[in-house]
Amino acid sequence: MHGATDNSQDEEIKMANTTFKGTLRSEGGYSSIATAASTGVETTQMSISSAGFISLDANTMAVEAGTGITTGSGTIYRSSVQRSGGIITTRILIDLTGLRSTGSGDIIGVNGTALVCHIGQITAARNGTILTGSMECFEAPAGGDPDLNVHSATEGTGVEDGAIGDLTETLLVNAGDATLGSKVYFTAVPAADSFLYLTTGDATDADYTAGKLFIELMGYEA
């Protein structure tokens, strides 16, 4: 019909359990989404841009760091979980800037708050059974104490300046002083459903002004 407007490219087509036997082609990229049943809000789980860039948006730890970590001024926290074949790799990238160290064996986090300070939870469903782990330093800690340890604990309630020993905890690595390029390997691994914490091995009551860490855990589906 003369003068009619073709809006077909703007329409959303919903298909359930559709099988394509040929090549699936799209000029505008591809997205996989999840829709919240209660609100209808859509969240992108993964996407492939029209330029071919793949983004696995949902591939994070099931429970990421507590607000006693993520609300630090200048603090950066990101996690990634990827499954390739039978290997599940969990990675945590963290800039300590804005967090605080206190006494030896105490939990690192935002100063003077009651916010939980774990750096993520390990679950078998998301992270697999952890076989080994490591922590690498890409910028030496400054301000706060450089002697860093990683613990796991069954509780996710640990707060800044709290003693890790007050939790049901396991020392995963006693790293000593972190320096640029230093890398240490875990001597124990976190159990399923446990939470990870950064703690200090010495006493320095001060805020971190620098310190970039990369934690990597390798697991498998048992």
WOZILIN-V152600 format. One record per residue. N is the residue number from 1. RES is the residue in one letter. NEAR is the number of other C-alpha atoms within 12 Angstrom. Layout:
# WOZILIN-V152600
N,RES,NEAR + N,RES,NEAR
This chain:
# WOZILIN-V152600
1,M,5 + 2,H,5 + 3,G,5 + 4,A,7 + 5,T,9 + 6,D,10 + 7,N,8 + 8,S,9 + 9,Q,11 + 10,D,9 + 11,E,8 + 12,E,8 + 13,I,9 + 14,K,8 + 15,M,8 + 16,A,7 + 17,N,6 + 18,T,9 + 19,T,9 + 20,F,10 + 21,K,7 + 22,G,6 + 23,T,7 + 24,L,11 + 25,R,13 + 26,S,14 + 27,E,12 + 28,G,15 + 29,G,18 + 30,Y,22 + 31,S,23 + 32,S,19 + 33,I,18 + 34,A,16 + 35,T,13 + 36,A,11 + 37,A,9 + 38,S,7 + 39,T,9 + 40,G,10 + 41,V,11 + 42,E,14 + 43,T,18 + 44,T,19 + 45,Q,19 + 46,M,20 + 47,S,22 + 48,I,21 + 49,S,17 + 50,S,15 + 51,A,13 + 52,G,15 + 53,F,14 + 54,I,17 + 55,S,22 + 56,L,23 + 57,D,22 + 58,A,23 + 59,N,27 + 60,T,31 + 61,M,34 + 62,A,25 + 63,V,27 + 64,E,35 + 65,A,37 + 66,G,32 + 67,T,30 + 68,G,38 + 69,I,40 + 70,T,31 + 71,T,23 + 72,G,31 + 73,S,23 + 74,G,21 + 75,T,29 + 76,I,26 + 77,Y,35 + 78,R,28 + 79,S,33 + 80,S,31 + 81,V,37 + 82,Q,28 + 83,R,23 + 84,S,14 + 85,G,10 + 86,G,15 + 87,I,22 + 88,I,33 + 89,T,33 + 90,T,40 + 91,R,32 + 92,I,37 + 93,L,31 + 94,I,37 + 95,D,33 + 96,L,44 + 97,T,35 + 98,G,32 + 99,L,46 + 100,R,45 + 101,S,43 + 102,T,35 + 103,G,25 + 104,S,28 + 105,G,32 + 106,D,35 + 107,I,50 + 108,I,55 + 109,G,46 + 110,V,37 + 111,N,31 + 112,G,23 + 113,T,22 + 114,A,19 + 115,L,26 + 116,V,32 + 117,C,46 + 118,H,40 + 119,I,44 + 120,G,48 + 121,Q,37 + 122,I,42 + 123,T,29 + 124,A,24 + 125,A,21 + 126,R,32 + 127,N,41 + 128,G,32 + 129,T,28 + 130,I,32 + 131,L,28 + 132,T,28 + 133,G,30 + 134,S,31 + 135,M,37 + 136,E,34 + 137,C,32 + 138,F,22 + 139,E,26 + 140,A,29 + 141,P,37 + 142,A,28 + 143,G,23 + 144,G,36 + 145,D,39 + 146,P,41 + 147,D,34 + 148,L,46 + 149,N,39 + 150,V,44 + 151,H,45 + 152,S,38 + 153,A,36 + 154,T,27 + 155,E,28 + 156,G,32 + 157,T,32 + 158,G,41 + 159,V,37 + 160,E,37 + 161,D,37 + 162,G,34 + 163,A,28 + 164,I,37 + 165,G,22 + 166,D,18 + 167,L,26 + 168,T,21 + 169,E,30 + 170,T,29 + 171,L,30 + 172,L,34 + 173,V,33 + 174,N,29 + 175,A,31 + 176,G,24 + 177,D,28 + 178,A,31 + 179,T,25 + 180,L,20 + 181,G,18 + 182,S,24 + 183,K,26 + 184,V,27 + 185,Y,25 + 186,F,28 + 187,T,20 + 188,A,21 + 189,V,31 + 190,P,36 + 191,A,30 + 192,A,27 + 193,D,25 + 194,S,32 + 195,F,39 + 196,L,47 + 197,Y,51 + 198,L,52 + 199,T,50 + 200,T,41 + 201,G,31 + 202,D,25 + 203,A,23 + 204,T,26 + 205,D,25 + 206,A,29 + 207,D,31 + 208,Y,32 + 209,T,25 + 210,A,31 + 211,G,36 + 212,K,35 + 213,L,39 + 214,F,34 + 215,I,39 + 216,E,32 + 217,L,38 + 218,M,33 + 219,G,33 + 220,Y,25 + 221,E,21 + 222,A,15
